[in-house]
């Protein structure tokens, strides 16, 4: 039986979001994972992606990057979803040029679980 990963993300480390600058280790279930996390200026991001309607300037904007490993990708989406839920924020996927609400991102996280390798 496959276990749900939705509640199995654990971020390693302490500190404030604004102090994160680089690799943020985590575990996803029993797998090592992690992703890069950077606090960026939301105005710069809005200026860079002029074709996206962000709605307004945001107090914080985080960039989450992963290397291509499923666990890293899922960890980043889970962390972004949790952060968006906690802050009433949004998620921007620059590859898709699309904004996601926290509830839409949660559906992506759930959908991604279908691709978890059996192990």
Secondary structure by P-SEA (a helix, b strand, c coil): ccccccccccccccccccccccbbbbbcccccbbbbbbbccaaaaaaaaccccccccccbbbbbbbcccaaaaaaaaaaaaaaaaacccccccccccccccaaaaaaaaaaaccccccc
